[in-house]
Amino acid sequence: MTPELAPYLPVCDAVALLFRPHAEVVLHDLGSQSVVHIAGNFSQRVLGEPSLLDEIGFDPNETIIGPYEKVNWDGRRLKSISIVLSAGSKAIGVLCINVDVSQFHALMQTLSALATVPAGVEKPQALFKEDWHERINEFVQQWTQSRGLAVTSLSRAEKRELVADLAANGAFGGRNAAAYISRILGLARATVYNYLNQANETPDA
């Protein structure tokens, strides 16, 4: 980890602790292009995995990206913001804060102004250009919702079908995508590859 990022670790822990269990804080090292710290983890990301932030074109005058809306692997809606961390004039890291706002939406309509992204504000395209995590999350939620299912209660047959459909839509093209998919579906990675092989062996109708 870039030494200049070390002072931000307690900040990550403090924010996650203050808003526990509704906040997750992820620290990305731009030098290694990897996740170096996660506080309050609920996104199923792991330390050391690629950040996929290398395609972001940083504006020298831009330090805050967002707020923007995301979807978690289990369907919860997240309100997120990212802060570009610099040492001198060089960007060295990105600190992302994800807040679970699903309960606010369900419990109080009066919190909608706080819990949703203002109308007209779109996801920052630079941030999401290579974010296969988000694409997988969106696909899984559309797939389950269209069938009246929940990702947390899928049967093995439904998981097998979902893996096949993910593969058909190119979801396994990202680095560590298979490991991520295995985590959110509660499957061993070997099982995911077994389902992939079965899908590839199935003749077209």
WOVEN-V494871 format. One record per residue. N is the residue number from 0. OMEGA is omega in whole degrees, -180 to 180 (* if undefined). D_CENTER is the distance of its C-alpha to the mean C-alpha in Angstrom with 1 decimal. Layout:
n->{N & N}
omega->{OMEGA & OMEGA}
d_center->{D_CENTER & D_CENTER}
This chain:
n->{0 & 1 & 2 & 3 & 4 & 5 & 6 & 7 & 8 & 9 & 10 & 11 & 12 & 13 & 14 & 15 & 16 & 17 & 18 & 19 & 20 & 21 & 22 & 23 & 24 & 25 & 26 & 27 & 28 & 29 & 30 & 31 & 32 & 33 & 34 & 35 & 36 & 37 & 38 & 39 & 40 & 41 & 42 & 43 & 44 & 45 & 46 & 47 & 48 & 49 & 50 & 51 & 52 & 53 & 54 & 55 & 56 & 57 & 58 & 59 & 60 & 61 & 62 & 63 & 64 & 65 & 66 & 67 & 68 & 69 & 70 & 71 & 72 & 73 & 74 & 75 & 76 & 77 & 78 & 79 & 80 & 81 & 82 & 83 & 84 & 85 & 86 & 87 & 88 & 89 & 90 & 91 & 92 & 93 & 94 & 95 & 96 & 97 & 98 & 99 & 100 & 101 & 102 & 103 & 104 & 105 & 106 & 107 & 108 & 109 & 110 & 111 & 112 & 113 & 114 & 115 & 116 & 117 & 118 & 119 & 120 & 121 & 122 & 123 & 124 & 125 & 126 & 127 & 128 & 129 & 130 & 131 & 132 & 133 & 134 & 135 & 136 & 137 & 138 & 139 & 140 & 141 & 142 & 143 & 144 & 145 & 146 & 147 & 148 & 149 & 150 & 151 & 152 & 153 & 154 & 155 & 156 & 157 & 158 & 159 & 160 & 161 & 162 & 163 & 164 & 165 & 166 & 167 & 168 & 169 & 170 & 171 & 172 & 173 & 174 & 175 & 176 & 177 & 178 & 179 & 180 & 181 & 182 & 183 & 184 & 185 & 186 & 187 & 188 & 189 & 190 & 191 & 192 & 193 & 194 & 195 & 196 & 197 & 198 & 199 & 200 & 201 & 202 & 203 & 204}
omega->{176 & -175 & -178 & 180 & -176 & -180 & -178 & -179 & 178 & 177 & 178 & -178 & -178 & 180 & -180 & 180 & -178 & -176 & 179 & 4 & -172 & -176 & 173 & 179 & -178 & 180 & -180 & 176 & -179 & 178 & -180 & -178 & -177 & 175 & -176 & 179 & 176 & 177 & -180 & -172 & 169 & -177 & -179 & 173 & -178 & 179 & 177 & -179 & -178 & 178 & -177 & 179 & -174 & -178 & -179 & 173 & -176 & 171 & -178 & -179 & -178 & 178 & -179 & 177 & -179 & 10 & 179 & -176 & 177 & 175 & 179 & -177 & -178 & 175 & 179 & 178 & -178 & 171 & -170 & 175 & -179 & -179 & 178 & -179 & -176 & 170 & -171 & 180 & -176 & 175 & -176 & -177 & 175 & 179 & -177 & 177 & 178 & -179 & 178 & -178 & -176 & -180 & 177 & 179 & -175 & -172 & -172 & 176 & -178 & 179 & -175 & 180 & 179 & -171 & -179 & 177 & 180 & -180 & 178 & 179 & -178 & 175 & 177 & -173 & -179 & -177 & -174 & -176 & -177 & -175 & 180 & 174 & -178 & -179 & 178 & 180 & -180 & -179 & -178 & -179 & 177 & -179 & -177 & -178 & -180 & 180 & -179 & -177 & 174 & -176 & -178 & -177 & 179 & 174 & 180 & 179 & 179 & 177 & 179 & 179 & -180 & 179 & 179 & -180 & 175 & -179 & -179 & 180 & 174 & -176 & -176 & -180 & -179 & 177 & 179 & -179 & -179 & 179 & 180 & -180 & 179 & -179 & -175 & 178 & 180 & -179 & 171 & -179 & 179 & 178 & 178 & 179 & 177 & 177 & 178 & 179 & 178 & 180 & -180 & -179 & -178 & -180 & 179 & 178 & *}
d_center->{20.9 & 22.6 & 25.2 & 24.7 & 21.2 & 22.8 & 24.0 & 20.5 & 19.6 & 21.8 & 20.3 & 16.8 & 18.5 & 20.7 & 18.2 & 16.2 & 19.7 & 21.1 & 18.6 & 18.0 & 16.6 & 14.9 & 13.1 & 10.7 & 11.4 & 9.9 & 12.7 & 12.7 & 16.2 & 17.2 & 20.3 & 18.7 & 15.4 & 13.6 & 11.8 & 14.9 & 14.3 & 12.1 & 13.9 & 13.5 & 10.7 & 9.4 & 5.9 & 8.0 & 7.3 & 10.9 & 13.3 & 14.6 & 12.0 & 11.9 & 10.2 & 10.9 & 12.3 & 15.8 & 16.3 & 16.0 & 19.6 & 20.1 & 22.8 & 25.1 & 25.6 & 22.0 & 20.4 & 18.1 & 15.5 & 15.0 & 14.7 & 12.5 & 10.9 & 7.6 & 7.5 & 6.2 & 7.4 & 10.8 & 11.2 & 11.2 & 11.1 & 9.6 & 11.6 & 10.3 & 12.5 & 12.6 & 15.9 & 17.5 & 19.7 & 23.0 & 26.0 & 28.9 & 28.0 & 25.4 & 21.6 & 20.5 & 17.0 & 14.2 & 13.4 & 10.4 & 11.1 & 9.1 & 11.9 & 12.2 & 14.9 & 15.5 & 18.7 & 19.9 & 19.9 & 21.7 & 24.2 & 25.4 & 25.7 & 26.9 & 23.6 & 22.1 & 23.0 & 20.9 & 18.0 & 17.5 & 17.1 & 20.7 & 22.1 & 22.1 & 19.1 & 16.8 & 13.3 & 14.3 & 14.9 & 15.0 & 11.5 & 10.1 & 13.0 & 11.6 & 7.9 & 8.4 & 5.0 & 5.4 & 9.0 & 9.0 & 7.5 & 10.1 & 12.7 & 12.6 & 13.0 & 15.7 & 17.3 & 17.7 & 18.7 & 21.3 & 22.8 & 22.8 & 20.7 & 18.0 & 15.5 & 16.7 & 20.3 & 20.5 & 23.6 & 23.8 & 25.3 & 22.5 & 19.9 & 22.2 & 22.4 & 18.6 & 18.2 & 21.1 & 19.8 & 16.4 & 18.7 & 20.9 & 18.3 & 17.4 & 14.0 & 15.3 & 16.0 & 13.1 & 13.8 & 13.1 & 11.8 & 14.5 & 13.6 & 10.0 & 11.7 & 14.5 & 12.5 & 11.1 & 14.6 & 16.5 & 18.4 & 19.9 & 18.9 & 22.6 & 22.5 & 19.7 & 21.9 & 24.9 & 23.4 & 22.7 & 26.3 & 27.7 & 26.0 & 27.5 & 30.9 & 31.1 & 33.5 & 32.8 & 34.4}
